[in-house]
Amino acid sequence: AADLLDRGIVLTGGGALLKGLDERLRHETNMPIHIAERPLLAVVEGSGKCVEEFEALEKVLISEPRR
């Protein structure tokens, strides 16, 4: 949580492109707000990295036993 306060929030996806959202969040949270360099691709690129590194991330990504 401390890194979130220091580094702030990165907006991704289509919502990151909403005019004024970053300023509104900055005002409401008093935290730094950044927009990803390529917000429309950031989610799919991050998901792809999770798939590529699934075994290394498995304990973080899956917190409950499958039913």
C-alpha atoms as an extended CHARMM CRD file, in Angstrom:
* protein
*
        67  EXT
         1         1  ALA       CA              0.0000000000        0.0000000000        0.0000000000  PROA      1               0.0000000000
         2         2  ALA       CA              2.9030000000        2.3670000000        0.6430000000  PROA      2               0.0000000000
         3         3  ASP       CA              4.0900000000        2.0550000000       -2.9540000000  PROA      3               0.0000000000
         4         4  LEU       CA              0.5920000000        3.0060000000       -4.1230000000  PROA      4               0.0000000000
         5         5  LEU       CA              0.7680000000        6.1970000000       -2.0940000000  PROA      5               0.0000000000
         6         6  ASP       CA              4.2690000000        6.9640000000       -3.4030000000  PROA      6               0.0000000000
         7         7  ARG       CA              3.9030000000        5.9680000000       -7.0470000000  PROA      7               0.0000000000
         8         8  GLY       CA              0.1990000000        6.5630000000       -7.4780000000  PROA      8               0.0000000000
         9         9  ILE       CA             -2.3790000000        4.9680000000       -9.7370000000  PROA      9               0.0000000000
        10        10  VAL       CA             -1.9280000000        4.0200000000      -13.3850000000  PROA      10              0.0000000000
        11        11  LEU       CA             -5.0970000000        4.2250000000      -15.4550000000  PROA      11              0.0000000000
        12        12  THR       CA             -5.4410000000        1.6360000000      -18.2230000000  PROA      12              0.0000000000
        13        13  GLY       CA             -8.0660000000        0.5940000000      -20.7280000000  PROA      13              0.0000000000
        14        14  GLY       CA            -10.6670000000        2.7820000000      -22.3530000000  PROA      14              0.0000000000
        15        15  GLY       CA            -11.5820000000        4.4390000000      -19.0730000000  PROA      15              0.0000000000
        16        16  ALA       CA             -8.1240000000        5.9980000000      -18.9680000000  PROA      16              0.0000000000
        17        17  LEU       CA             -9.1040000000        8.0510000000      -22.0160000000  PROA      17              0.0000000000
        18        18  LEU       CA            -12.1180000000        9.6680000000      -20.3630000000  PROA      18              0.0000000000
        19        19  LYS       CA            -11.5160000000       13.4050000000      -20.3890000000  PROA      19              0.0000000000
        20        20  GLY       CA            -10.7640000000       14.7450000000      -16.9270000000  PROA      20              0.0000000000
        21        21  LEU       CA            -10.8170000000       11.3880000000      -15.1200000000  PROA      21              0.0000000000
        22        22  ASP       CA             -7.1510000000       11.6070000000      -14.1630000000  PROA      22              0.0000000000
        23        23  GLU       CA             -7.5800000000       15.1150000000      -12.7520000000  PROA      23              0.0000000000
        24        24  ARG       CA            -10.7170000000       14.1230000000      -10.8490000000  PROA      24              0.0000000000
        25        25  LEU       CA             -9.0060000000       11.1050000000       -9.2900000000  PROA      25              0.0000000000
        26        26  ARG       CA             -5.9390000000       13.1930000000       -8.4400000000  PROA      26              0.0000000000
        27        27  HSD       CA             -8.1770000000       15.7440000000       -6.7190000000  PROA      27              0.0000000000
        28        28  GLU       CA            -10.2580000000       13.1410000000       -4.8430000000  PROA      28              0.0000000000
        29        29  THR       CA             -7.3750000000       10.9060000000       -3.7180000000  PROA      29              0.0000000000
        30        30  ASN       CA             -4.4740000000       13.3610000000       -3.3730000000  PROA      30              0.0000000000
        31        31  MET       CA             -2.3590000000       10.7270000000       -5.1110000000  PROA      31              0.0000000000
        32        32  PRO       CA             -0.3670000000       10.8540000000       -8.3390000000  PROA      32              0.0000000000
        33        33  ILE       CA             -2.4210000000        9.6070000000      -11.2960000000  PROA      33              0.0000000000
        34        34  HSD       CA             -0.7430000000        8.3930000000      -14.4840000000  PROA      34              0.0000000000
        35        35  ILE       CA             -2.2000000000        7.2590000000      -17.7920000000  PROA      35              0.0000000000
        36        36  ALA       CA             -0.5170000000        4.2150000000      -19.3390000000  PROA      36              0.0000000000
        37        37  GLU       CA              1.5080000000        4.9760000000      -22.4480000000  PROA      37              0.0000000000
        38        38  ARG       CA             -0.8100000000        2.8180000000      -24.5530000000  PROA      38              0.0000000000
        39        39  PRO       CA             -3.9030000000        2.4790000000      -22.3640000000  PROA      39              0.0000000000
        40        40  LEU       CA             -5.9810000000        0.5080000000      -24.8690000000  PROA      40              0.0000000000
        41        41  LEU       CA             -3.2800000000       -2.1580000000      -25.1450000000  PROA      41              0.0000000000
        42        42  ALA       CA             -2.0530000000       -2.1750000000      -21.5400000000  PROA      42              0.0000000000
        43        43  VAL       CA             -4.6570000000       -4.6390000000      -20.2600000000  PROA      43              0.0000000000
        44        44  VAL       CA             -4.1260000000       -7.2050000000      -23.0080000000  PROA      44              0.0000000000
        45        45  GLU       CA             -0.3320000000       -6.8620000000      -22.8080000000  PROA      45              0.0000000000
        46        46  GLY       CA             -0.4200000000       -7.3600000000      -19.0290000000  PROA      46              0.0000000000
        47        47  SER       CA             -2.7110000000      -10.3650000000      -19.3980000000  PROA      47              0.0000000000
        48        48  GLY       CA             -0.3240000000      -11.8360000000      -21.9520000000  PROA      48              0.0000000000
        49        49  LYS       CA              2.5810000000      -11.4530000000      -19.5450000000  PROA      49              0.0000000000
        50        50  CYS       CA              0.5570000000      -13.2140000000      -16.8430000000  PROA      50              0.0000000000
        51        51  VAL       CA             -0.0900000000      -16.1250000000      -19.2050000000  PROA      51              0.0000000000
        52        52  GLU       CA              3.6010000000      -16.3070000000      -20.1540000000  PROA      52              0.0000000000
        53        53  GLU       CA              4.6980000000      -16.2540000000      -16.5080000000  PROA      53              0.0000000000
        54        54  PHE       CA              1.7370000000      -18.1530000000      -15.0730000000  PROA      54              0.0000000000
        55        55  GLU       CA              3.7390000000      -20.6070000000      -12.9650000000  PROA      55              0.0000000000
        56        56  ALA       CA              5.7280000000      -17.8170000000      -11.3310000000  PROA      56              0.0000000000
        57        57  LEU       CA              2.5560000000      -15.8210000000      -10.6360000000  PROA      57              0.0000000000
        58        58  GLU       CA              0.2090000000      -18.6950000000       -9.7910000000  PROA      58              0.0000000000
        59        59  LYS       CA              0.2640000000      -18.1390000000       -6.0220000000  PROA      59              0.0000000000
        60        60  VAL       CA             -0.5570000000      -14.4600000000       -6.4890000000  PROA      60              0.0000000000
        61        61  LEU       CA             -3.1670000000      -14.9310000000       -9.2160000000  PROA      61              0.0000000000
        62        62  ILE       CA             -5.0790000000      -17.8210000000       -7.6530000000  PROA      62              0.0000000000
        63        63  SER       CA             -6.0360000000      -17.2640000000       -4.0320000000  PROA      63              0.0000000000
        64        64  GLU       CA             -8.8740000000      -19.7910000000       -3.6630000000  PROA      64              0.0000000000
        65        65  PRO       CA             -9.0750000000      -23.4660000000       -4.5650000000  PROA      65              0.0000000000
        66        66  ARG       CA            -10.9770000000      -24.1510000000       -7.7580000000  PROA      66              0.0000000000
        67        67  ARG       CA            -14.4300000000      -25.6620000000       -7.3520000000  PROA      67              0.0000000000
